[in-house]
Amino acid sequence: MTRFQKENMKIRVLRLISRGSTGSPEELAMMLDVSTRTAKRLIQELRKEGYFIRYSRMSRSYIPA
């Protein structure tokens, strides 16, 4: 995955998070067509970049914290 593709994927993830429609890590991975580990890694990188993201068990989705 190139840097450009990764940045575009992060933007997609942020849009999904803002709508609360990422689903579980497995569902997010399917939406992005990547592995579950890669989806989790993207979330981790976004958190390191300063985005406050948490996983809501109630809505079963990543949401802004």
C-alpha positions in Angstrom: 0.0 0.0 0.0 1.4 3.4 -1.0 1.4 6.4 1.3 -1.3 8.0 -0.9 -3.5 4.9 -0.6 -3.0 4.8 3.1 -3.9 8.5 3.6 -7.0 8.0 1.4 -8.0 5.0 3.5 -7.5 7.0 6.7 -9.8 9.7 5.3 -12.5 7.1 4.6 -12.1 5.7 8.1 -12.6 9.2 9.6 -15.7 9.7 7.6 -17.1 6.4 8.7 -16.3 7.2 12.3 -18.0 10.6 12.1 -21.1 8.8 11.0 -20.7 6.0 13.6 -20.9 3.4 10.8 -17.6 1.5 10.9 -19.0 -1.6 12.5 -16.8 -4.0 14.2 -13.1 -4.2 13.3 -13.8 -7.2 11.1 -16.6 -5.3 9.3 -14.4 -2.3 8.9 -11.7 -4.5 7.3 -14.3 -5.9 4.9 -15.4 -2.4 3.9 -11.8 -1.3 3.2 -10.8 -4.7 1.7 -7.9 -5.2 4.1 -7.1 -7.5 6.9 -8.6 -7.0 10.4 -5.1 -6.3 11.7 -4.6 -3.6 9.1 -7.9 -2.0 10.0 -6.9 -2.0 13.7 -3.5 -0.6 12.7 -5.2 2.3 10.8 -7.2 3.2 13.9 -4.1 3.0 16.1 -2.3 5.4 13.7 -5.2 7.8 13.7 -5.1 7.8 17.5 -1.4 8.6 17.5 -2.1 11.5 15.1 -4.3 13.0 17.7 -7.8 11.8 16.8 -9.9 10.7 19.8 -11.5 7.5 18.8 -13.1 4.8 20.9 -14.9 1.6 20.2 -18.5 1.6 21.5 -19.7 -1.9 22.4 -23.3 -0.5 22.5 -23.3 0.7 18.9 -20.7 -1.9 17.8 -18.7 0.8 16.0 -15.8 3.1 16.4 -17.0 6.6 17.4 -15.4 10.0 18.2 -14.5 10.2 21.8 
